[in-house]
Amino acid sequence: MSVRSRFAPSPTGYLHIGGARTALFAWLHARHHGGTFILRIEDTDRERSTVESVNAILEGMAWLGLNYDEGPFYQTHRFDHYRAVLDRMLDAGQAYRCYCTQEDLAARREAQLARKEKPRYDGRCRNLTAPPPGNPPSVIRFRNPLDGDVVVDDLIRGRVAFSNTELDDLVLARSDGTPTYNFTVVVDDMDMGVTCVIRGDDHLNNTPRQINILRALGAPVPQYAHVPMILGPDGARLSKRHGAVSVLQYRDEGFLPEALLNYLVRLGWSHGDQEVFSLDELVTLFEVEHVNRAAAAVNPDKLLWLNQHYLKTSDPDHVARHLSPFMGLHGIDPALDGPPLAQVVLALRERSKTLVEMAQKALPFYREFQDYDPAALKHLTPDAIEPLLALHTRFEQLADWQAAALHQTVEDVAAQHGRKFGQLAQPLRVALCGSAVSPAIDITLELIGRGRVLGRLERAIQWLQGQGSA
């Protein structure tokens, strides 16, 4: 049978990294086996589900490159089908109407707790042959088996057994007719032919209930793999206080999607001591059975290290495509004025950890800076006026505005003025960028371009002359 896996988020918020990791594992499982990956939006919670959340999920999946073969399917579009299945279950005696009020249920729950019993529905309406007088509102409950065990052969956790005596009769539909999560997910998995359910281990207690419903419907039972939760660096459950938890927030903080994917897959899965994986390698190597059953903790430093690795080793054109929106945030259109963005990536990628940082460092190549960094002024002293004037003259006459020729020019002028190369490169760097930090001076000169270089040299010389007369 062909493998069919699914990712089924609830659109009640952003796509968080726990959900993204689950999606990645399900995607890799399908791709590893040449199967089908399905996206399903579980939006039956109408009060909390929003269009904005749906869009955030779709945008996050697209940014990560987790393309789906079928979907997105929306549960709210399938309500008529769910009602038809419920009617069949009622007719077959697999489900029944329960007329217990919330007040009755709460009172019985308190009594069970007082007797130190596990609170559960007591089956009060299970064997009713007719509705109470007045036909009050009712929910629909599943007629769960009263004895025996449900065994889950979990691909990650191993064999887990549940006694049916511990499972009460689950509500399948509310009194207003809307179906519940545990019912819709079963019908969807059955209809969509899902062969492997990969999801968070917080769903493990739902699994025996869902298996019983699948068996009642005569449907095949998929394999299950319950992924451990992700913890913060302090060992507590991951939350907003630990920093970025939304996939799109990581994007906005300047991370490449492949860095985040590589980072997420290593939160619970490994292949020897290998740390860096291409997506093709992951498809080849990933097996859900090798996911660790223990919870994994986030490590922000590891993510930064991976991101810098991908900035340094990825195709510069690919990085430039992701860098471009960050330039736009600074009001810069790289296509209109300045060097090709891929060349800037090559110049800056060795010392940039994020795209946000790279964009900030790229600004001098595209627009004028306002002020000199006070910490860099120690390099821009009056004795630099003469060599800077000489450089201005040489740069005006230079026919070949390429890094090699520019390097030789700086070297020649430095020698003529009795300086080492670096002793001239630093004041030149401050004159060009406003700070003492930039890529190699020849690359910096080439990227800034002749016009801007000459203008900034004139500005620096005038500034220095003004300092001398002050």
LODO-368373 format. One record per atom (N, C-alpha, C): residue in three letters; x, y, z. Coordinates in steps of 0.2 Angstrom, whole numbers, plus 2048, in hexadecimal, padded with zeros to 3 digits. Example, Ala and Ser with C-alpha at 12.3 -4.5 7.8 and 13.67 -1.06 7.14 Angstrom:
<nodes>
Ala8427E4827Ala83E7EA827Ala8427F0827Ser8407F5823Ser8447FB824Ser840800827
</nodes>
This chain:
<nodes>
Met8047FA800Met800800800Met804806800Ser80380B7FCSer8068117FBSer806815802Val80B818804Val80B81C80AVal807823809Arg80382480EArg7FF82B80EArg7FF82E815Ser803833815Ser80383781CSer80083D81BArg7FF840821Arg7FB847821Arg7FE84B826Phe7FD852825Phe7FE85782APhe7F785A82BAla7F485B831Ala7EE85D832Ala7ED862838Pro7F0868837Pro7F086D83CPro7E987083DSer7E8873843Ser7E2877845Ser7E387E844Pro7E0882840Pro7E188983EPro7DF88E844Thr7E288D84AThr7E089184FThr7E6895851Gly7EB89684DGly7F189A84FGly7F6899849Tyr7FC89B84ATyr80189A845Tyr804893845Leu808892840Leu80B88B83FLeu81188B844His811888849His81688884EHis81B88384CIle82188384FIle82787F84DIle82587784FGly821876854Gly81F86F855Gly81B86C850Gly81687084DGly81286E848Gly81686E841Ala81B872840Ala81F87283AAla82486C83AArg82686A840Arg82A864841Arg82685E83FThr82085D842Thr81B858840Thr81A858839Ala81985D836Ala81785E82EAla81E85B82BLeu82385D82DLeu82A85B82ALeu82A85382APhe829851830Phe82A849831Phe82584682CAla81F84882CAla81A845828Ala81B846820Trp81E84B81FTrp82084D818Trp826848816Leu82B84881ALeu831843819Leu82F83C818His82A83A81DHis82883381DHis824831816Ala820836813Ala81D83580DAla822835807Arg82783A807Arg82C83A802Arg831834802His833832808His83782C809His834826806His82E825806His82B81F804His8278207FDGly8288267FAGly8258277F3Gly81E8287F4Gly81B82A7FAGly81482A7FBGly8118317FAThr80C8327FDThr8088387FCThr80783C803Phe808843802Phe808847808Phe80184B808Ile7FD84B80DIle7F784F80DIle7F7854812Leu7F485A810Leu7F385F815Leu7EB860816Arg7EA86081CArg7E386081EArg7E2866824Ile7DD86A823Ile7DC86F828Ile7D686D82CGlu7D886C833Glu7D386A837Glu7CF87083BAsp7CA873837Asp7C8879839Asp7C187983CThr7BF873840Thr7B9872843Thr7B7877849Asp7BD87984CAsp7BC87E851Asp7BB88584EArg7B488684DArg7B388C849Arg7B489284DGlu7B4892854Glu7B5898858Glu7BC89A858Arg7C1895857Arg7C8897858Arg7CB897851Ser7C889484CSer7CC893845Ser7CB89A842Thr7D089C83EThr7D08A283BThr7D38A2834Val7D18A682FVal7D48A6829Val7DB8A8829Glu7DD8AD82EGlu7E48AF82FGlu7E88A9830Ser7E68A5835Ser7EA89F837Ser7EB89A831Val7E589982DVal7E6894827Val7EB897823Asn7EB89E821Asn7F08A181DAsn7F78A0820Ala7F88A1826Ala7FE8A082AAla801899829Ile7FD894829Ile7FF88D829Ile80188C821Leu7FD88E81DLeu7FF88D816Leu805891814Glu806897816Glu80C89B815Glu812898818Gly81189581EGly817892821Gly81988B81EMet81488781BMet816881818Met819883811Ala81788880EAla81A88A807Ala82188D808Trp82289180ETrp82989380FTrp82D88D810Leu82B888814Leu830883816Leu83087E810Gly82C87F80BGly82D87A805Gly82A873806Leu82587380BLeu82286D80CLeu81C86C808Asn81D86A802Asn81786A7FDAsn8138647FETyr80C8657FDTyr80885F7FETyr80585D7F8Asp8038577F7Asp8018547F1Asp7F98547F1Glu7F68547F7Glu7EF8557F7Glu7ED85A7FCGly7E785D7FBGly7E58627FFGly7E78697FDPro7E686E801Pro7E386D808Pro7DC86C808Phe7DA86780DPhe7D386580EPhe7D1869814Tyr7CB86B814Tyr7C886E81ATyr7C286A81DGln7C3869824Gln7BD865827Gln7B7868826Thr7B686F827Thr7B0873827Thr7AC872820His7B086F81BHis7AD86E814His7AA867814Arg7AB863819Arg7A985C819Arg7A385A81EPhe7A085F821Phe79B85E826Phe79685A824Asp79385A81EAsp78E85681CAsp79084F81CHis79684E81AHis799847819His799844821Tyr79C848825Tyr79C84682CTyr79584482FArg79084882DArg789847830Arg78784082DAla78883F827Ala786838823Ala78A832827Val790833829Val79382D82CVal79082D833Leu78F832836Leu78C83283DLeu78582E83DAsp781830838Asp77B82C837Asp77B825836Arg780823832Arg78281C831Arg784818838Met78881C83CMet78A819842Met784818847Leu78081D847Leu77A81D84BLeu775817849Asp774817842Asp770811840Asp77380A842Ala77A80A842Ala77D803843Ala77E80284AGly77C80784FGly77D806856Gly784807858Gln78880A854Gln78F80B856Gln78F812859Ala78A816859Ala78A81C85DAla78381D860Tyr782822864Tyr77C823867Tyr77B82A86AArg77582C86BArg77483386DArg774833875Cys777838877Cys77883987ECys775840880Tyr770840885Tyr76C845887Tyr76E84888ECys774846890Cys776849897Cys778850896Thr77685489BThr77885B89AThr77F85D89DGln78186289CGln78886489EGln7888648A6Glu7828668A9Glu7828668B0Glu78285F8B3Asp77E85B8B0Asp77E8548B2Asp7858518B2Leu7898528ACLeu78F84F8ABLeu7948528B0Ala7948598B2Ala79885C8B6Ala7978598BDAla7918588BFAla78F8558C6Ala79284E8C6Arg79184A8C1Arg7948438C1Arg79B8438C2Arg79E8478BEArg7A68488BEArg7A88498C5Glu7A584E8C9Glu7A78508CFGlu7A684A8D4Ala7A18468D3Ala7A08408D7Ala7A583B8D6Gln7A783A8D0Gln7AC8358CEGln7B38378D2Leu7B583E8D1Leu7BB8408D4Leu7BB83F8DCAla7B58408DFAla7B483F8E6Ala7B58388E8Arg7B38348E4Arg7B482C8E5Arg7BB82A8E3Lys7BF82F8E1Lys7C682E8DELys7C68298D8Glu7C182A8D4Glu7C08268CEGlu7C382B8C8Lys7C58288C2Lys7C782B8BCLys7C082E8B9Pro7C08358B8Pro7BA8388B6Pro7B98358AEArg7B38338ADArg7B18308A6Arg7AA8308A5Tyr7A783089FTyr7A082F89ETyr79E8298A0Asp7988288A4Asp7968228A7Asp79181E8A3Gly79082089CGly78C81C898Gly78581D899Arg78282289DArg77C82389FArg777822899Cys778824893Cys77382488ECys77581F889Arg77A81B88AArg77C816886Arg777811883Asn77280F888Asn76D80A886Asn76680D886Leu766813885Leu75F816884Leu75C81387EThr75581287EThr752810878Thr74D815875Ala74D81B879Ala749820877Ala74B82787APro74A82C877Pro74D83387APro748834880Pro74B838885Pro74783B88APro74183F888Pro73C84088CPro73784488BPro73984B888Gly73684E883Gly738854880Gly73D85487CAsn74084E87BAsn74684D876Asn74B853877Pro74E85487DPro75385987EPro759859879Pro75D85E879Pro76385E875Pro768858877Ser76B855872Ser77084F873Ser77685086FVal77B84D872Val78284C86EVal78184586BIle786843867Ile78783C865Ile78D839867Arg78D83486AArg79383086DArg79482A86APhe79A82886APhe79D822867Phe79C81C86CArg79981686AArg79881186EArg79F80D86FAsn7A380F873Asn7AA80C874Asn7A9805876Pro7AE800874Pro7AE7F9877Pro7AF7FA87FLeu7AB7F5882Leu7AC7F5889Leu7B17F188CAsp7B47ED888Asp7BA7E988BAsp7BF7E8885Gly7C57E5887Gly7CA7E4882Gly7CF7EA883Asp7D47E987FAsp7D97EE87EAsp7DA7F1877Val7DD7F7877Val7DF7FA871Val7E67FB871Val7E97F786CVal7F17F786CVal7F37FC866Val7F7801868Val7FA805863Val801803862Asp80380185CAsp80A7FF85BAsp80D806858Asp80F80A85CAsp81281185AAsp819810857Leu81A813851Leu82081384ELeu826816852Ile82481B856Ile82981E85AIle82981B861Arg82481B865Arg82381986CArg82381186DGly82280D868Gly821806868Gly81A80486AArg8197FF86DArg8127FC86FArg80F800875Val809802874Val80680687AVal7FF80387AAla7FD800880Ala7F67FD880Ala7F2801885Phe7EB801882Phe7E6805886Phe7E0800887Ser7DE80088DSer7D87FC88FSer7D280088DAsn7CD7FD88AAsn7C7800888Asn7C380288EThr7C47FF894Thr7C080189AThr7C280889CGlu7C880A89AGlu7CA81189BGlu7C8816897Leu7C5814891Leu7C281988CLeu7BB81988CAsp7B881F88DAsp7B182088EAsp7AE821887Asp7A8822886Asp7A4823880Asp7A582A87DLeu7AA82B878Leu7AC832876Leu7A6835872Val7A683C873Val7A1840870Val7A3841868Leu79F83F864Leu7A183F85DLeu79E846859Ala79884885CAla79584E85AAla79285285FArg79385885FArg79085D865Arg78885D864Ser785861869Ser77E861868Ser77C866862Asp78086A860Asp77E86E85AAsp78086B854Gly782864854Gly78386084EGly78A86084BThr78E86584EThr79586584BThr79985F84EPro79D85C849Pro7A185684BPro7A785884FThr7AA854853Thr7AF855857Thr7B6853854Tyr7BB855857Tyr7C2854854Tyr7C384C853Asn7C2848858Asn7C4841858Asn7BF83D853Phe7BA840851Phe7B683D84CPhe7B883F845Thr7B9845844Thr7BA84883DThr7C184583BVal7C6845840Val7CD84383EVal7CC83B83CVal7C883783FVal7C783083DVal7C4830836Val7BF833835Val7BC83382EVal7C0835829Asp7C483B82AAsp7C983D825Asp7CE838824Asp7D1836829Asp7D7831828Asp7D482B824Met7CE829825Met7CB823822Met7CA82581AAsp7C782B819Asp7C582D812Asp7CB82E80EMet7D0831811Met7D683380EMet7DB82D80DGly7DA828810Gly7DE82280FGly7E5823813Val7E5826818Val7EB82881CVal7EE82181FThr7F482081DThr7F781A820Thr7FC81B826Cys7FE821827Cys80282282DCys80182982FVal7FF829836Val7FD82F839Val80383183EIle80683783CIle80C83983FIle80A840843Arg80A840849Arg80784684DArg80A846854Gly80984C857Gly80C84D85EGly80A848863Asp80E846868Asp80C84186DAsp806843872Asp80484A871Asp7FF84C875Asp7F8849872His7F884686CHis7F384286AHis7F283B86BLeu7F783886FLeu7F8831870Leu7F182E873Asn7EF832878Asn7E983087CAsn7E3830877Asn7E3833872Asn7DD83386DAsn7DD82D868Thr7E382A868Thr7E4825863Thr7E081F864Pro7E081C86APro7DB81686BPro7D4817869Arg7D281D86BArg7CB81F86AArg7CA81F862Gln7CE82285EGln7CE823857Gln7CE81C854Ile7D3818857Ile7D3811854Ile7CD80D855Asn7C980E85AAsn7C380A85BAsn7BE80D856Ile7BE814855Ile7B9816850Ile7BA814849Leu7C1813847Leu7C3811841Leu7C0809840Arg7C1806845Arg7BF7FE845Arg7B87FE844Ala7B4802848Ala7AD802847Ala7AB804840Leu7AE80883DLeu7AD80A836Leu7AF805831Gly7B3800833Gly7B67FB82FGly7BB7FE82AAla7BF80382DAla7C4806829Ala7CB80382CPro7D0803827Pro7D7801829Pro7DA80682FVal7DD803833Val7E1807838Val7E8809836Pro7E9810835Pro7F0812833Pro7F5810838Gln7FB811836Gln80181183BGln80181883FTyr803818845Tyr80481E849Tyr80B81F84BAla80D82584BAla81382884DAla81282E851His81382E858His81283385CHis81883785EVal81983D85BVal82084085CVal820844863Pro825844866Pro82684786DPro82684F86CMet824852871Met824859871Met82A85C871Ile82B86386FIle83186786FIle83186B875Leu83786B879Leu83886F87FLeu83C87587DGly83B87A882Gly840880882Gly84787E884Pro84B882884Pro852881886Pro85287F88EAsp84D882891Asp84D881899Asp84A87A89AGly848876895Gly844870897Gly83D870898Ala83A876898Ala833877898Ala830877891Arg829876891Arg82687588BArg82787C887Leu82887B881Leu82988187CLeu82388687CSer82588C87DSer82089187DSer82389887BLys81E89D87ALys8208A3877Lys8268A687BArg8268A5882Arg82C8A8886Arg8338A6884His8338A0880His83A89D87EHis83C8A1877Gly8388A6875Gly83A8A986EGly8358A7869Ala8388A7863Ala8358A585DAla83289E85DVal82B89E85CVal82889785CVal824896855Ser82389C852Ser81F89C84BSer82489B846Val822897841Val82689683BVal82889C837Leu8228A0837Leu8238A6833Leu8278AC837Gln8278AB83EGln82C8AF841Gln8338AE840Tyr8358A783FTyr83B8A583ETyr83D8A8837Arg8388A8832Arg83A8AB82BArg83B8B282CAsp8378B6830Asp8388BD831Asp83E8BF835Glu8418BA838Glu8478BC83CGlu84D8BA838Gly84C8B8832Gly8528B782DGly8558B082CPhe8518AB82EPhe8538A482DPhe8518A2826Leu85589E823Leu85489A81DLeu84F89481EPro84B89281APro84688D81BPro84A88681CGlu84F885818Glu85387F819Glu85787E81FAla859884822Ala85C884829Ala85788282ELeu85188582ELeu84C883833Leu84A87B832Leu84987982CLeu84787282ALeu84D86D82DAsn85386F82CAsn85886B82FAsn85886B836Tyr857871839Tyr857871840Tyr85186D843Leu84B86E840Leu84586A843Leu846863842Val84986083DVal84985983CVal84E856841Arg85385A844Arg858858849Arg855858850Leu84F85B851Leu84C85B857Leu848854858Gly84C84F859Gly84984985AGly84B843855Trp84E845850Trp85084084BTrp85884184ASer85B83C848Ser86283C847Ser864837842His86A83883FHis86D83383AHis87583383CGly87782F841Gly87E82F843Gly87F836846Asp885839844Asp88783F847Asp886845842Gln88384383DGln882848837Gln87D84E83AGlu87F854839Glu87B85A83BGlu87885D835Val87B85E830Val87886182AVal87685D825Phe86F85E822Phe86C85981DPhe86985D818Ser86A85B812Ser86685E80CSer85F85B80CLeu85B85E809Leu85485B809Leu854855806Asp858854801Asp85884D7FDAsp85B848802Glu86084A806Glu86384580BGlu85D843810Leu859848812Leu854846817Leu84F842814Val84D84380EVal84883E80BVal84B83780AThr851837809Thr854830808Thr85582D80FLeu857830814Leu85982E81BLeu85482D820Phe84F83281FPhe84A832825Phe84582C826Glu84582982CGlu84082482DGlu83D826834Val837826834Val83382983AVal834824840Glu83681E83FGlu838819844Glu83E81B848His84281F845His848821848His84782884CVal84182B84DVal840831851Val84182F858Asn84483385CAsn845831863Asn83F832867Arg83D82E86BArg83782E86FArg838834875Ala83E836876Ala83F83B87BAla83E842878Ala83B84787CAla83A84E87AAla841851878Ala841855873Ala847859871Ala846860873Ala84C863875Ala84C86A877Ala84F86F872Val84C874871Val84E87986CVal85587C86EAsn85987D869Asn86088086AAsn861886865Pro85F88C867Pro860892862Pro86689385FAsp86C891863Asp872892860Asp87488D85ALys87188785BLys871882855Lys86E88484FLeu868887850Leu86488A84ALeu868890847Leu86B89484BLeu86F899848Leu875897844Trp878891847Trp87E88E844Trp87C88B83DLeu87688883DLeu874885837Leu87288A832Asn86F890834Asn86D89582FAsn87389882CGln878899830Gln87F89C82DGln882897828His88189182AHis88488B825His88088C81FTyr87A88C81FTyr87688D818Tyr877893815Leu878899818Leu87A89F815Leu88089F812Lys88589B815Lys88C89B812Lys88C89680CThr88889180CThr88988B807Thr88488B802Ser87E88E803Ser87988E7FESer87A8927F7Asp8778917F2Asp8788947ECAsp87689C7EEPro87B8A07ECPro87A8A77EDPro8738AA7EBAsp8718A87E5Asp86B8AA7E2Asp8658A87E6His8658A27E9His8608A07EEHis8608A47F4Val8658A57F7Val8668AA7FDVal8638B17FBAla8658B37F5Ala8638BA7F3Ala85B8BB7F3Arg8588B57F1Arg8518B57F0Arg84E8B67F7His8518B37FCHis84E8B4803His8508BA806Leu8568BD804Leu8588C3807Leu8558C9804Ser8528C97FESer84F8CE7FBSer8498D27FFPro8458CE802Pro8408D1806Pro8428D580CPhe8488D380FPhe84B8D7814Phe84E8DD812Met8518DD80CMet8538E4809Met84D8E8808Gly8478E5806Gly8418E9805Gly83F8ED80BLeu8408E9811Leu83E8EC817Leu8428F3819His8488F3816His84C8F9817His84B8FE811Gly8468FD80DGly844902808Gly848901802Ile84C8FB801Ile8508FA7FBIle84E8F57F6Asp84E8F77F0Asp84C8F27EBAsp8538F17E7Pro8568EB7E9Pro85C8E97E6Pro85D8E97DFAla8578E87DBAla8578E87D4Ala8588EF7D1Leu8578F47D4Leu8578FB7D2Leu85E8FE7D2Asp8618FE7D7Asp8679017D8Asp86C8FE7DDGly8728FC7DAGly8778F87DEGly8798F27DBPro87D8EE7DFPro8808E87DCPro87B8E27DCPro87C8DD7D8Pro8778D77D8Pro8778D47DFLeu8718D37E2Leu8718D17E9Leu8758CA7EAAla8758C67E5Ala8798C07E6Ala8808C17E7Gln8838C67E4Gln88A8C87E6Gln88B8CB7EDVal8868CE7EFVal8868D17F6Val8868CB7FBVal8828C67F9Val8818C07FDVal8888BC7FELeu88C8BC7F8Leu8928B97F8Leu8978BD7FDAla8968C37FDAla89B8C7801Ala8998C7808Leu8938C680ALeu8918C7811Leu8908C0815Arg88F8BA811Arg88D8B4814Arg8918B1819Glu8988B3819Glu89C8B081EGlu89B8B2825Arg8998B8825Arg8988BC82CArg8918BD82ESer88C8BA82ASer8858BC82CSer8828B582FLys87E8B6834Lys87A8B0837Lys8738B0835Thr8708B6833Thr8698B6831Thr8698BB82BLeu8638BA827Leu8628BF822Leu8618C6824Val85E8C782AVal85D8CD82DVal8648D182EGlu8698CD831Glu8708D0832Glu8738D182BMet8728CD826Met8758CD81FMet8728D481CAla86C8D581DAla8698DB81AAla86B8E181DGln86C8E1823Gln86F8E7826Gln8768E8824Lys87A8E3823Lys8818E4821Lys8818E6819Ala87C8E5816Ala87C8E680FAla87A8ED80DLeu8778F1812Leu8758F8811Leu87A8FC80DPro8808FC80FPro88590180CPro886900805Phe8848FA802Phe8858F97FBPhe87F8FC7F7Tyr87A8FE7FATyr8749017F7Tyr8729087F8Arg87490A7FEArg872911800Arg877914805Glu87791B805Glu87C91F809Glu87A91E811Phe87F91D814Phe87F91D81CPhe87E92481FGln87B925824Gln87A92B827Gln88192E82BAsp88392A82FAsp88992D834Asp88E927834Tyr894929836Tyr89A925837Tyr89992283EAsp89A91B83FAsp89A918845Asp8A091B849Pro89E91E84FPro8A3921854Pro8A991C855Ala8A7916856Ala8AD911858Ala8B1910852Ala8AF91284CAla8B4911846Ala8B8917844Leu8B691D848Leu8BA923846Leu8C1923848Lys8C391E84CLys8CB91E84DLys8CF91C847His8CB919842His8CF91783CHis8CE91D837Leu8CA922838Leu8C9927833Leu8CC92E836Thr8D392F835Thr8D6934838Thr8D9939832Pro8DB93F834Pro8DE94382FPro8E394182BAsp8E793C82DAsp8ED93A829Asp8EB935824Ala8E4934824Ala8E193081EAla8DF934818Ile8DF93B819Ile8DD93F813Ile8E193E80DGlu8E793E80DGlu8EB93E807Glu8EB937804Pro8EB931807Pro8EA92B804Pro8E392A801Leu8DE92D805Leu8D792C802Leu8D69317FCLeu8D99377FCLeu8D993B7F5Leu8DD9377F0Ala8E29347F1Ala8E69307ECAla8E192A7E9Leu8DE9277EELeu8D99217ECLeu8D49247E7His8D192A7E9His8CC92D7E5His8CE92E7DEThr8D49317DDThr8D79327D7Thr8D792C7D3Arg8DA9277D6Arg8DC9207D3Arg8D591D7D1Phe8D091D7D5Phe8CA91A7D4Phe8C691D7CEGlu8C79247CEGlu8C49277C8Glu8C69257C1Gln8CD9237C1Gln8D09217BBGln8D091A7BALeu8CE9167BFLeu8CF90E7BELeu8CA90C7B9Ala8CC9087B4Ala8C89067AFAla8C58FF7B1Asp8C88FB7B5Asp8C58F57B7Asp8C38F57BETrp8BC8F67BFTrp8B98F67C5Trp8B78EF7C8Gln8BD8EB7C9Gln8BC8E47CBGln8C08E47D2Ala8BF8DF7D6Ala8C28DE7DCAla8CA8DE7DCAla8CC8DA7D7Ala8D38D97D6Ala8D78E07D5Ala8D48E37D0Ala8D78EA7CEAla8D68EF7D4Leu8D18EF7D7Leu8D08F37DDLeu8D48F17E3His8D68EB7E4His8DA8E97E9His8E18EC7E8Gln8E38EB7E1Gln8EA8ED7DFGln8EB8F57E0Thr8E58F87DFThr8E59007DFThr8E69027E6Val8E38FF7EBVal8E39007F2Val8EA8FE7F4Glu8ED8F97F2Glu8F48F77F4Glu8F98FC7F2Asp8F88FE7EBAsp8FD9037E9Asp8FD9097ECVal8F790C7EEVal8F69137F1Val8F99127F8Ala8F890C7FCAla8FA90B802Ala90290B802Ala9059087FEAla90C9087FDAla90F90F7FCGln90C9137F7Gln90E9197F6Gln90E91E7FCHis90A91C801His909921807His90C91D80DGly91091880CGly914915811Gly910912816Arg90A90F814Arg90690B818Arg905904816Lys90390081BLys9018F9819Lys8FA8F9816Phe8F98F4813Phe8F28F3810Phe8EC8F4815Gly8ED8F181AGly8E78F281FGly8E78F9822Gln8EC8FC822Gln8EC903825Gln8E9908821Leu8E890681ALeu8E490A816Leu8DD907815Ala8DC901816Ala8D68FE815Ala8D190081AGln8D3901820Gln8CE902825Gln8CB909825Pro8CF90F824Pro8CC915823Pro8C891581DLeu8CA912817Leu8C6911811Leu8BF90E813Arg8BF908817Arg8B9905818Arg8B590981CVal8B790D821Val8B3912825Val8B0917820Ala8B491A81CAla8B291F817Ala8AC91C813Leu8AC916811Leu8A791380CLeu8A1910810Cys8A290D816Cys89C90A819Cys89A90D820Gly89E912822Gly89C915828Gly89E91182ESer8A190B82DSer8A3907833Ser8AA903831Ala8AD900836Ala8B38FD835Ala8B28F5833Val8AC8F4831Val8AA8ED830Val8A78EC829Ser8AA8E8825Ser8A78E781ESer8AA8E181BPro8A88DE815Pro8AC8D9812Pro8B38DC810Ala8B78D780DAla8BE8DA80BAla8BD8E0807Ile8C28E5808Ile8C18EB805Ile8C08EB7FDAsp8C48E77FAAsp8C38E77F2Asp8BC8E57F0Ile8B98E07F4Ile8B28DE7F3Ile8AD8E37F4Thr8AF8E77FAThr8AA8EC7FCThr8AA8F27F7Leu8B08F37F4Leu8B18F97EFLeu8AD8F77E9Glu8AE8F07E7Glu8AB8EE7E0Glu8A38EF7E1Leu8A08EC7E7Leu8998EC7E8Leu8968F37E9Ile8998F87ECIle8978FE7EDIle8979027E6Gly89B9017E2Gly89B9047DBGly89F90A7DBArg8A290C7D5Arg8A69127D4Arg8A39187D7Gly89D91A7D5Gly8999207D6Gly8999217DEArg89691C7E1Arg89591D7E8Arg89C91D7ECVal8A19197EAVal8A79197EDVal8AA9207ECLeu8AA9237E6Leu8AD92A7E6Leu8A992F7EAGly8A392F7EAGly89F9337EEGly8A09337F6Arg8A192C7F8Arg8A292B7FFArg8AA92D801Leu8AE92C7FCLeu8B592F7FELeu8B59367FEGlu8B293A7FAGlu8B19417FAGlu8AE943801Arg8A9940803Arg8A6941809Arg8AA94080FAla8AE93B80FAla8B393A815Ala8B893F815Ile8BB94080FIle8C194580FIle8BE94C811Gln8B894E80FGln8B5954812Gln8B4954819Trp8B294F81CTrp8B194E823Trp8B894F827Leu8BD94B824Leu8C394B827Leu8C6952827Gln8C5956821Gln8C895D821Gln8C4961826Gly8BE960827Gly8BA96482CGly8BC963833Gln8BE95C834Gln8C195B83BGln8C795E83CGly8CB95F837Gly8D2962837Gly8D1969839Ser8CC96D836Ser8CC974837Ser8C797583DAla8C4970840Ala8C0972846Ala8C497484C
</nodes>
